[in-house]
Amino acid sequence: MTFTLYGIKNCDTIKKARRWLEEQHIEYRFHDYRADGLDEARLQGFIDLVGWQTLLNTRGTTWRRLSEAQRNAVDNADAAKALMLQQPAVIKRPLLVSASGQALCGFSPDGYQTFIAEVK
């Protein structure tokens, strides 16, 4: 089974996830939001899979750089989606999606091991 790893290539967590996948000889394709883009339909698919609250990274630098008014305005799926389309760096990374359409947001070696075993 192959996977697609979504994120931004210079993110440290993405680097760790890619290294882990390669060390485990797991086939994957990397999709960089900045280089490869992110359209509304794909983002909606992610929201449908994991939920906008899970997908929105409120602990990262991009979120902290927003004004308090901007952060407070993100109180529903539509507002979150608009922000994520405008600033993909606010999407929690990495997002690992299996060929069968299952997804895992974030990275930990144990979490990846479990997820990959479950979807195979």
A tleap script that builds the chain and sets N, CA, C and O, in Angstrom:
source leaprc.protein.ff14SB
mol = sequence {
  NMET THR PHE THR LEU TYR GLY ILE LYS ASN
  CYS ASP THR ILE LYS LYS ALA ARG ARG TRP
  LEU GLU GLU GLN HIE ILE GLU TYR ARG PHE
  HIE ASP TYR ARG ALA ASP GLY LEU ASP GLU
  ALA ARG LEU GLN GLY PHE ILE ASP LEU VAL
  GLY TRP GLN THR LEU LEU ASN THR ARG GLY
  THR THR TRP ARG ARG LEU SER GLU ALA GLN
  ARG ASN ALA VAL ASP ASN ALA ASP ALA ALA
  LYS ALA LEU MET LEU GLN GLN PRO ALA VAL
  ILE LYS ARG PRO LEU LEU VAL SER ALA SER
  GLY GLN ALA LEU CYS GLY PHE SER PRO ASP
  GLY TYR GLN THR PHE ILE ALA GLU VAL CLYS
}
set mol.1.N position { 0.851 -1.178 0.000 }
set mol.1.CA position { 0.000 0.000 0.000 }
set mol.1.C position { 0.897 1.241 0.000 }
set mol.1.O position { 1.933 1.279 0.663 }
set mol.2.N position { 0.480 2.229 -0.742 }
set mol.2.CA position { 1.231 3.470 -0.762 }
set mol.2.C position { 0.472 4.539 0.011 }
set mol.2.O position { -0.735 4.443 0.234 }
set mol.3.N position { 1.211 5.544 0.404 }
set mol.3.CA position { 0.685 6.636 1.202 }
set mol.3.C position { 1.072 7.958 0.561 }
set mol.3.O position { 2.003 8.031 -0.241 }
set mol.4.N position { 0.338 9.000 0.931 }
set mol.4.CA position { 0.731 10.358 0.567 }
set mol.4.C position { 0.934 11.121 1.864 }
set mol.4.O position { 0.082 11.117 2.753 }
set mol.5.N position { 2.077 11.771 1.948 }
set mol.5.CA position { 2.427 12.578 3.111 }
set mol.5.C position { 2.284 14.035 2.704 }
set mol.5.O position { 2.937 14.488 1.764 }
set mol.6.N position { 1.432 14.768 3.409 }
set mol.6.CA position { 1.173 16.166 3.094 }
set mol.6.C position { 1.841 17.048 4.135 }
set mol.6.O position { 1.830 16.748 5.328 }
set mol.7.N position { 2.429 18.151 3.656 }
set mol.7.CA position { 3.041 19.098 4.565 }
set mol.7.C position { 3.872 20.120 3.834 }
set mol.7.O position { 3.620 20.440 2.673 }
set mol.8.N position { 4.867 20.629 4.534 }
set mol.8.CA position { 5.795 21.627 4.003 }
set mol.8.C position { 7.196 21.084 4.215 }
set mol.8.O position { 7.559 20.705 5.328 }
set mol.9.N position { 7.990 21.045 3.138 }
set mol.9.CA position { 9.246 20.304 3.164 }
set mol.9.C position { 10.256 20.772 4.205 }
set mol.9.O position { 11.057 19.963 4.673 }
set mol.10.N position { 10.248 22.039 4.583 }
set mol.10.CA position { 11.247 22.491 5.553 }
set mol.10.C position { 10.802 22.352 7.006 }
set mol.10.O position { 11.515 22.785 7.911 }
set mol.11.N position { 9.644 21.757 7.240 }
set mol.11.CA position { 9.136 21.522 8.592 }
set mol.11.C position { 9.930 20.385 9.248 }
set mol.11.O position { 10.111 19.329 8.643 }
set mol.12.N position { 10.395 20.594 10.459 }
set mol.12.CA position { 11.183 19.574 11.160 }
set mol.12.C position { 10.396 18.288 11.379 }
set mol.12.O position { 10.954 17.197 11.262 }
set mol.13.N position { 9.121 18.398 11.693 }
set mol.13.CA position { 8.313 17.199 11.918 }
set mol.13.C position { 8.124 16.421 10.615 }
set mol.13.O position { 8.108 15.190 10.622 }
set mol.14.N position { 7.982 17.126 9.516 }
set mol.14.CA position { 7.903 16.469 8.205 }
set mol.14.C position { 9.200 15.709 7.945 }
set mol.14.O position { 9.173 14.567 7.485 }
set mol.15.N position { 10.320 16.334 8.236 }
set mol.15.CA position { 11.621 15.674 8.020 }
set mol.15.C position { 11.713 14.392 8.840 }
set mol.15.O position { 12.196 13.373 8.347 }
set mol.16.N position { 11.254 14.437 10.083 }
set mol.16.CA position { 11.275 13.239 10.937 }
set mol.16.C position { 10.361 12.157 10.376 }
set mol.16.O position { 10.737 10.986 10.336 }
set mol.17.N position { 9.166 12.543 9.944 }
set mol.17.CA position { 8.214 11.570 9.397 }
set mol.17.C position { 8.757 10.939 8.115 }
set mol.17.O position { 8.637 9.730 7.919 }
set mol.18.N position { 9.349 11.747 7.249 }
set mol.18.CA position { 9.902 11.217 5.998 }
set mol.18.C position { 11.050 10.257 6.281 }
set mol.18.O position { 11.152 9.194 5.669 }
set mol.19.N position { 11.903 10.642 7.206 }
set mol.19.CA position { 13.031 9.783 7.565 }
set mol.19.C position { 12.519 8.448 8.112 }
set mol.19.O position { 13.029 7.388 7.751 }
set mol.20.N position { 11.510 8.505 8.983 }
set mol.20.CA position { 10.954 7.280 9.564 }
set mol.20.C position { 10.359 6.391 8.474 }
set mol.20.O position { 10.625 5.190 8.444 }
set mol.21.N position { 9.557 6.969 7.582 }
set mol.21.CA position { 8.953 6.187 6.497 }
set mol.21.C position { 10.030 5.531 5.631 }
set mol.21.O position { 9.897 4.367 5.250 }
set mol.22.N position { 11.078 6.263 5.324 }
set mol.22.CA position { 12.164 5.716 4.502 }
set mol.22.C position { 12.913 4.612 5.235 }
set mol.22.O position { 13.266 3.599 4.633 }
set mol.23.N position { 13.158 4.797 6.522 }
set mol.23.CA position { 13.849 3.761 7.308 }
set mol.23.C position { 13.017 2.482 7.402 }
set mol.23.O position { 13.567 1.384 7.485 }
set mol.24.N position { 11.698 2.626 7.388 }
set mol.24.CA position { 10.793 1.472 7.467 }
set mol.24.C position { 10.476 0.901 6.083 }
set mol.24.O position { 9.738 -0.077 5.963 }
set mol.25.N position { 11.036 1.518 5.043 }
set mol.25.CA position { 10.808 1.093 3.655 }
set mol.25.C position { 9.321 1.141 3.289 }
set mol.25.O position { 8.791 0.248 2.628 }
set mol.26.N position { 8.675 2.207 3.737 }
set mol.26.CA position { 7.272 2.435 3.430 }
set mol.26.C position { 7.209 3.346 2.204 }
set mol.26.O position { 7.801 4.425 2.195 }
set mol.27.N position { 6.489 2.907 1.173 }
set mol.27.CA position { 6.327 3.712 -0.034 }
set mol.27.C position { 5.401 4.882 0.253 }
set mol.27.O position { 4.332 4.715 0.839 }
set mol.28.N position { 5.822 6.064 -0.166 }
set mol.28.CA position { 4.971 7.234 -0.002 }
set mol.28.C position { 5.319 8.271 -1.056 }
set mol.28.O position { 6.402 8.268 -1.640 }
set mol.29.N position { 4.364 9.150 -1.273 }
set mol.29.CA position { 4.570 10.310 -2.131 }
set mol.29.C position { 4.448 11.525 -1.233 }
set mol.29.O position { 3.571 11.582 -0.371 }
set mol.30.N position { 5.326 12.497 -1.432 }
set mol.30.CA position { 5.273 13.712 -0.625 }
set mol.30.C position { 4.604 14.827 -1.412 }
set mol.30.O position { 4.958 15.092 -2.561 }
set mol.31.N position { 3.640 15.473 -0.787 }
set mol.31.CA position { 2.934 16.605 -1.391 }
set mol.31.C position { 3.213 17.835 -0.530 }
set mol.31.O position { 2.771 17.920 0.615 }
set mol.32.N position { 3.949 18.776 -1.097 }
set mol.32.CA position { 4.293 20.019 -0.408 }
set mol.32.C position { 3.207 21.051 -0.704 }
set mol.32.O position { 2.976 21.401 -1.861 }
set mol.33.N position { 2.544 21.532 0.342 }
set mol.33.CA position { 1.480 22.506 0.148 }
set mol.33.C position { 1.957 23.736 -0.614 }
set mol.33.O position { 1.218 24.286 -1.431 }
set mol.34.N position { 3.181 24.169 -0.355 }
set mol.34.CA position { 3.688 25.377 -1.004 }
set mol.34.C position { 4.075 25.106 -2.454 }
set mol.34.O position { 3.708 25.878 -3.340 }
set mol.35.N position { 4.799 24.040 -2.709 }
set mol.35.CA position { 5.279 23.751 -4.068 }
set mol.35.C position { 4.189 23.143 -4.949 }
set mol.35.O position { 4.072 23.492 -6.123 }
set mol.36.N position { 3.386 22.228 -4.379 }
set mol.36.CA position { 2.397 21.494 -5.160 }
set mol.36.C position { 0.996 22.096 -5.071 }
set mol.36.O position { 0.108 21.734 -5.843 }
set mol.37.N position { 0.807 23.007 -4.137 }
set mol.37.CA position { -0.472 23.677 -3.998 }
set mol.37.C position { -1.466 22.922 -3.127 }
set mol.37.O position { -1.247 21.775 -2.738 }
set mol.38.N position { -2.546 23.597 -2.842 }
set mol.38.CA position { -3.633 23.030 -2.051 }
set mol.38.C position { -4.923 23.682 -2.530 }
set mol.38.O position { -5.102 24.893 -2.401 }
set mol.39.N position { -5.815 22.875 -3.081 }
set mol.39.CA position { -7.072 23.442 -3.548 }
set mol.39.C position { -8.178 23.182 -2.525 }
set mol.39.O position { -8.023 22.391 -1.595 }
set mol.40.N position { -9.282 23.865 -2.727 }
set mol.40.CA position { -10.388 23.800 -1.766 }
set mol.40.C position { -10.967 22.393 -1.644 }
set mol.40.O position { -11.306 21.956 -0.544 }
set mol.41.N position { -11.083 21.686 -2.760 }
set mol.41.CA position { -11.656 20.334 -2.728 }
set mol.41.C position { -10.786 19.380 -1.915 }
set mol.41.O position { -11.302 18.586 -1.129 }
set mol.42.N position { -9.484 19.453 -2.100 }
set mol.42.CA position { -8.580 18.573 -1.348 }
set mol.42.C position { -8.632 18.905 0.136 }
set mol.42.O position { -8.696 18.009 0.977 }
set mol.43.N position { -8.605 20.203 0.455 }
set mol.43.CA position { -8.674 20.607 1.858 }
set mol.43.C position { -10.000 20.152 2.483 }
set mol.43.O position { -10.019 19.696 3.627 }
set mol.44.N position { -11.092 20.270 1.747 }
set mol.44.CA position { -12.382 19.805 2.270 }
set mol.44.C position { -12.333 18.306 2.533 }
set mol.44.O position { -12.904 17.830 3.514 }
set mol.45.N position { -11.660 17.564 1.669 }
set mol.45.CA position { -11.494 16.126 1.887 }
set mol.45.C position { -10.751 15.845 3.187 }
set mol.45.O position { -11.113 14.936 3.934 }
set mol.46.N position { -9.715 16.626 3.451 }
set mol.46.CA position { -8.968 16.472 4.708 }
set mol.46.C position { -9.861 16.779 5.909 }
set mol.46.O position { -9.847 16.063 6.911 }
set mol.47.N position { -10.631 17.849 5.790 }
set mol.47.CA position { -11.538 18.230 6.881 }
set mol.47.C position { -12.559 17.117 7.116 }
set mol.47.O position { -12.878 16.797 8.261 }
set mol.48.N position { -13.066 16.533 6.041 }
set mol.48.CA position { -14.024 15.433 6.163 }
set mol.48.C position { -13.387 14.216 6.844 }
set mol.48.O position { -14.056 13.495 7.585 }
set mol.49.N position { -12.094 13.993 6.592 }
set mol.49.CA position { -11.401 12.835 7.171 }
set mol.49.C position { -11.083 13.005 8.654 }
set mol.49.O position { -11.343 12.108 9.455 }
set mol.50.N position { -10.521 14.156 9.018 }
set mol.50.CA position { -10.007 14.295 10.386 }
set mol.50.C position { -10.658 15.417 11.191 }
set mol.50.O position { -10.435 15.516 12.398 }
set mol.51.N position { -11.454 16.256 10.547 }
set mol.51.CA position { -12.089 17.372 11.247 }
set mol.51.C position { -11.226 18.624 11.214 }
set mol.51.O position { -9.998 18.545 11.262 }
set mol.52.N position { -11.877 19.782 11.130 }
set mol.52.CA position { -11.118 21.026 11.022 }
set mol.52.C position { -10.362 21.353 12.303 }
set mol.52.O position { -9.289 21.954 12.251 }
set mol.53.N position { -10.912 20.965 13.453 }
set mol.53.CA position { -10.233 21.257 14.719 }
set mol.53.C position { -8.906 20.495 14.817 }
set mol.53.O position { -7.922 21.024 15.335 }
set mol.54.N position { -8.880 19.267 14.324 }
set mol.54.CA position { -7.653 18.472 14.329 }
set mol.54.C position { -6.654 19.027 13.326 }
set mol.54.O position { -5.453 19.051 13.593 }
set mol.55.N position { -7.136 19.468 12.190 }
set mol.55.CA position { -6.282 19.920 11.107 }
set mol.55.C position { -5.669 21.298 11.368 }
set mol.55.O position { -4.594 21.603 10.852 }
set mol.56.N position { -6.334 22.117 12.150 }
set mol.56.CA position { -5.868 23.476 12.413 }
set mol.56.C position { -4.803 23.455 13.511 }
set mol.56.O position { -5.071 23.050 14.642 }
set mol.57.N position { -3.596 23.897 13.161 }
set mol.57.CA position { -2.486 23.899 14.109 }
set mol.57.C position { -2.485 25.205 14.898 }
set mol.57.O position { -2.016 26.236 14.416 }
set mol.58.N position { -3.011 25.147 16.105 }
set mol.58.CA position { -3.080 26.344 16.942 }
set mol.58.C position { -1.868 26.474 17.863 }
set mol.58.O position { -1.840 27.337 18.740 }
set mol.59.N position { -0.868 25.614 17.661 }
set mol.59.CA position { 0.335 25.666 18.504 }
set mol.59.C position { 1.541 26.187 17.735 }
set mol.59.O position { 2.603 26.394 18.322 }
set mol.60.N position { 1.393 26.402 16.436 }
set mol.60.CA position { 2.521 26.778 15.599 }
set mol.60.C position { 2.735 28.275 15.490 }
set mol.60.O position { 1.920 29.079 15.943 }
set mol.61.N position { 3.846 28.623 14.881 }
set mol.61.CA position { 4.239 30.013 14.693 }
set mol.61.C position { 3.237 30.781 13.846 }
set mol.61.O position { 2.916 31.927 14.162 }
set mol.62.N position { 2.746 30.182 12.793 }
set mol.62.CA position { 1.809 30.879 11.911 }
set mol.62.C position { 0.562 31.300 12.686 }
set mol.62.O position { 0.089 32.426 12.531 }
set mol.63.N position { 0.031 30.416 13.510 }
set mol.63.CA position { -1.145 30.738 14.324 }
set mol.63.C position { -0.822 31.855 15.313 }
set mol.63.O position { -1.602 32.794 15.468 }
set mol.64.N position { 0.317 31.754 15.974 }
set mol.64.CA position { 0.680 32.759 16.983 }
set mol.64.C position { 0.907 34.136 16.364 }
set mol.64.O position { 0.755 35.151 17.043 }
set mol.65.N position { 1.269 34.180 15.088 }
set mol.65.CA position { 1.490 35.466 14.416 }
set mol.65.C position { 0.186 36.155 14.009 }
set mol.65.O position { 0.187 37.343 13.686 }
set mol.66.N position { -0.905 35.425 14.022 }
set mol.66.CA position { -2.198 36.034 13.707 }
set mol.66.C position { -2.615 36.970 14.834 }
set mol.66.O position { -2.248 36.774 15.993 }
set mol.67.N position { -3.379 37.975 14.479 }
set mol.67.CA position { -3.898 38.868 15.519 }
set mol.67.C position { -4.929 38.109 16.351 }
set mol.67.O position { -5.455 37.082 15.922 }
set mol.68.N position { -5.204 38.617 17.514 }
set mol.68.CA position { -6.211 37.985 18.369 }
set mol.68.C position { -7.564 37.960 17.670 }
set mol.68.O position { -8.303 36.982 17.782 }
set mol.69.N position { -7.890 39.024 16.954 }
set mol.69.CA position { -9.161 39.078 16.222 }
set mol.69.C position { -9.211 38.001 15.143 }
set mol.69.O position { -10.252 37.370 14.956 }
set mol.70.N position { -8.105 37.779 14.428 }
set mol.70.CA position { -8.064 36.737 13.399 }
set mol.70.C position { -8.241 35.353 14.025 }
set mol.70.O position { -8.978 34.518 13.501 }
set mol.71.N position { -7.562 35.118 15.143 }
set mol.71.CA position { -7.688 33.813 15.813 }
set mol.71.C position { -9.111 33.594 16.313 }
set mol.71.O position { -9.656 32.499 16.171 }
set mol.72.N position { -9.709 34.613 16.889 }
set mol.72.CA position { -11.070 34.491 17.417 }
set mol.72.C position { -12.097 34.271 16.320 }
set mol.72.O position { -13.147 33.678 16.567 }
set mol.73.N position { -11.810 34.740 15.109 }
set mol.73.CA position { -12.740 34.589 13.986 }
set mol.73.C position { -12.791 33.155 13.461 }
set mol.73.O position { -13.714 32.798 12.730 }
set mol.74.N position { -11.818 32.341 13.823 }
set mol.74.CA position { -11.768 30.953 13.349 }
set mol.74.C position { -12.534 30.086 14.347 }
set mol.74.O position { -11.948 29.413 15.195 }
set mol.75.N position { -13.852 30.123 14.219 }
set mol.75.CA position { -14.706 29.413 15.165 }
set mol.75.C position { -15.643 28.415 14.492 }
set mol.75.O position { -16.569 27.900 15.119 }
set mol.76.N position { -15.394 28.149 13.209 }
set mol.76.CA position { -16.217 27.166 12.501 }
set mol.76.C position { -15.422 26.621 11.315 }
set mol.76.O position { -14.349 27.128 10.990 }
set mol.77.N position { -15.956 25.589 10.678 }
set mol.77.CA position { -15.242 24.908 9.597 }
set mol.77.C position { -14.967 25.827 8.411 }
set mol.77.O position { -13.886 25.765 7.825 }
set mol.78.N position { -15.916 26.671 8.052 }
set mol.78.CA position { -15.723 27.557 6.903 }
set mol.78.C position { -14.612 28.570 7.147 }
set mol.78.O position { -13.785 28.815 6.268 }
set mol.79.N position { -14.592 29.156 8.339 }
set mol.79.CA position { -13.545 30.126 8.678 }
set mol.79.C position { -12.186 29.443 8.735 }
set mol.79.O position { -11.191 29.995 8.267 }
set mol.80.N position { -12.142 28.253 9.303 }
set mol.80.CA position { -10.879 27.506 9.382 }
set mol.80.C position { -10.383 27.146 7.985 }
set mol.80.O position { -9.195 27.273 7.692 }
set mol.81.N position { -11.292 26.699 7.129 }
set mol.81.CA position { -10.907 26.327 5.767 }
set mol.81.C position { -10.368 27.537 5.012 }
set mol.81.O position { -9.362 27.425 4.311 }
set mol.82.N position { -11.012 28.678 5.140 }
set mol.82.CA position { -10.550 29.893 4.469 }
set mol.82.C position { -9.134 30.261 4.935 }
set mol.82.O position { -8.281 30.615 4.122 }
set mol.83.N position { -8.896 30.176 6.230 }
set mol.83.CA position { -7.563 30.488 6.758 }
set mol.83.C position { -6.524 29.488 6.258 }
set mol.83.O position { -5.424 29.885 5.875 }
set mol.84.N position { -6.859 28.195 6.256 }
set mol.84.CA position { -5.911 27.172 5.813 }
set mol.84.C position { -5.590 27.299 4.324 }
set mol.84.O position { -4.464 27.030 3.906 }
set mol.85.N position { -6.567 27.703 3.532 }
set mol.85.CA position { -6.301 27.925 2.108 }
set mol.85.C position { -5.400 29.133 1.907 }
set mol.85.O position { -4.528 29.134 1.038 }
set mol.86.N position { -5.618 30.156 2.715 }
set mol.86.CA position { -4.827 31.384 2.615 }
set mol.86.C position { -3.414 31.179 3.160 }
set mol.86.O position { -2.447 31.713 2.616 }
set mol.87.N position { -3.303 30.404 4.238 }
set mol.87.CA position { -2.011 30.192 4.896 }
set mol.87.C position { -1.838 28.706 5.219 }
set mol.87.O position { -2.097 28.288 6.348 }
set mol.88.N position { -1.404 27.904 4.242 }
set mol.88.CA position { -1.281 26.454 4.461 }
set mol.88.C position { -0.339 26.071 5.609 }
set mol.88.O position { -0.422 24.957 6.127 }
set mol.89.N position { 0.539 26.966 6.003 }
set mol.89.CA position { 1.446 26.655 7.111 }
set mol.89.C position { 0.692 26.497 8.428 }
set mol.89.O position { 1.261 26.004 9.401 }
set mol.90.N position { -0.567 26.900 8.481 }
set mol.90.CA position { -1.353 26.758 9.707 }
set mol.90.C position { -2.004 25.373 9.798 }
set mol.90.O position { -2.680 25.063 10.779 }
set mol.91.N position { -1.798 24.548 8.775 }
set mol.91.CA position { -2.321 23.184 8.808 }
set mol.91.C position { -1.351 22.306 9.597 }
set mol.91.O position { -0.141 22.331 9.369 }
set mol.92.N position { -1.900 21.537 10.522 }
set mol.92.CA position { -1.069 20.640 11.328 }
set mol.92.C position { -0.364 19.645 10.411 }
set mol.92.O position { -0.957 19.101 9.480 }
set mol.93.N position { 0.900 19.426 10.697 }
set mol.93.CA position { 1.718 18.552 9.862 }
set mol.93.C position { 2.372 17.478 10.709 }
set mol.93.O position { 2.598 17.643 11.908 }
set mol.94.N position { 2.663 16.388 10.052 }
set mol.94.CA position { 2.250 15.967 8.723 }
set mol.94.C position { 0.862 15.351 8.748 }
set mol.94.O position { 0.325 15.004 9.800 }
set mol.95.N position { 0.303 15.229 7.560 }
set mol.95.CA position { -0.943 14.501 7.372 }
set mol.95.C position { -0.600 13.328 6.467 }
set mol.95.O position { -0.185 13.515 5.323 }
set mol.96.N position { -0.775 12.128 6.982 }
set mol.96.CA position { -0.478 10.905 6.236 }
set mol.96.C position { -1.802 10.284 5.811 }
set mol.96.O position { -2.655 9.980 6.645 }
set mol.97.N position { -1.966 10.098 4.489 }
set mol.97.CA position { -3.219 9.558 3.946 }
set mol.97.C position { -2.900 8.277 3.189 }
set mol.97.O position { -2.006 8.244 2.343 }
set mol.98.N position { -3.646 7.224 3.506 }
set mol.98.CA position { -3.452 5.938 2.839 }
set mol.98.C position { -4.179 5.937 1.498 }
set mol.98.O position { -5.057 6.765 1.256 }
set mol.99.N position { -3.811 5.008 0.642 }
set mol.99.CA position { -4.470 4.866 -0.658 }
set mol.99.C position { -5.952 4.538 -0.483 }
set mol.99.O position { -6.758 4.830 -1.367 }
set mol.100.N position { -6.317 3.933 0.649 }
set mol.100.CA position { -7.719 3.600 0.907 }
set mol.100.C position { -8.495 4.774 1.512 }
set mol.100.O position { -9.693 4.658 1.769 }
set mol.101.N position { -7.813 5.911 1.742 }
set mol.101.CA position { -8.509 7.104 2.205 }
set mol.101.C position { -8.545 7.311 3.700 }
set mol.101.O position { -9.277 8.178 4.179 }
set mol.102.N position { -7.780 6.544 4.452 }
set mol.102.CA position { -7.702 6.780 5.895 }
set mol.102.C position { -6.575 7.776 6.155 }
set mol.102.O position { -5.627 7.861 5.373 }
set mol.103.N position { -6.675 8.529 7.253 }
set mol.103.CA position { -5.699 9.582 7.501 }
set mol.103.C position { -5.270 9.631 8.960 }
set mol.103.O position { -6.019 9.279 9.871 }
set mol.104.N position { -4.041 10.081 9.143 }
set mol.104.CA position { -3.477 10.306 10.474 }
set mol.104.C position { -2.790 11.659 10.454 }
set mol.104.O position { -1.975 11.944 9.576 }
set mol.105.N position { -3.128 12.493 11.436 }
set mol.105.CA position { -2.562 13.833 11.521 }
set mol.105.C position { -1.549 13.867 12.661 }
set mol.105.O position { -1.830 13.400 13.765 }
set mol.106.N position { -0.368 14.423 12.386 }
set mol.106.CA position { 0.703 14.473 13.371 }
set mol.106.C position { 1.661 13.323 13.162 }
set mol.106.O position { 1.428 12.454 12.322 }
set mol.107.N position { 2.752 13.318 13.936 }
set mol.107.CA position { 3.734 12.252 13.783 }
set mol.107.C position { 4.251 11.774 15.129 }
set mol.107.O position { 4.611 12.562 16.003 }
set mol.108.N position { 4.275 10.466 15.263 }
set mol.108.CA position { 5.037 9.780 16.304 }
set mol.108.C position { 5.364 8.411 15.717 }
set mol.108.O position { 4.535 7.843 15.006 }
set mol.109.N position { 6.540 7.869 15.991 }
set mol.109.CA position { 6.871 6.553 15.444 }
set mol.109.C position { 5.841 5.487 15.805 }
set mol.109.O position { 5.445 4.694 14.952 }
set mol.110.N position { 5.408 5.464 17.054 }
set mol.110.CA position { 4.416 4.468 17.473 }
set mol.110.C position { 3.082 4.666 16.761 }
set mol.110.O position { 2.449 3.699 16.339 }
set mol.111.N position { 2.659 5.919 16.628 }
set mol.111.CA position { 1.417 6.214 15.943 }
set mol.111.C position { 1.461 5.792 14.484 }
set mol.111.O position { 0.493 5.236 13.966 }
set mol.112.N position { 2.578 6.053 13.824 }
set mol.112.CA position { 2.718 5.646 12.425 }
set mol.112.C position { 2.735 4.128 12.307 }
set mol.112.O position { 2.101 3.566 11.414 }
set mol.113.N position { 3.448 3.471 13.192 }
set mol.113.CA position { 3.535 2.015 13.154 }
set mol.113.C position { 2.136 1.400 13.257 }
set mol.113.O position { 1.782 0.510 12.484 }
set mol.114.N position { 1.359 1.877 14.205 }
set mol.114.CA position { 0.002 1.379 14.427 }
set mol.114.C position { -0.896 1.676 13.232 }
set mol.114.O position { -1.610 0.800 12.746 }
set mol.115.N position { -0.852 2.908 12.771 }
set mol.115.CA position { -1.693 3.332 11.653 }
set mol.115.C position { -1.392 2.497 10.400 }
set mol.115.O position { -2.310 2.004 9.745 }
set mol.116.N position { -0.130 2.345 10.078 }
set mol.116.CA position { 0.254 1.604 8.872 }
set mol.116.C position { -0.151 0.135 8.979 }
set mol.116.O position { -0.606 -0.466 8.006 }
set mol.117.N position { 0.019 -0.437 10.172 }
set mol.117.CA position { -0.396 -1.829 10.369 }
set mol.117.C position { -1.906 -1.992 10.216 }
set mol.117.O position { -2.371 -3.004 9.693 }
set mol.118.N position { -2.662 -1.015 10.664 }
set mol.118.CA position { -4.122 -1.092 10.598 }
set mol.118.C position { -4.653 -0.939 9.177 }
set mol.118.O position { -5.661 -1.555 8.831 }
set mol.119.N position { -3.998 -0.133 8.348 }
set mol.119.CA position { -4.533 0.108 7.019 }
set mol.119.C position { -4.017 -0.884 5.974 }
set mol.119.O position { -4.529 -0.923 4.855 }
set mol.120.N position { -3.021 -1.674 6.325 }
set mol.120.CA position { -2.483 -2.646 5.354 }
set mol.120.C position { -3.398 -3.832 5.216 }
set mol.120.O position { -3.110 -4.748 4.446 }
savepdb mol mol.pdb
quit
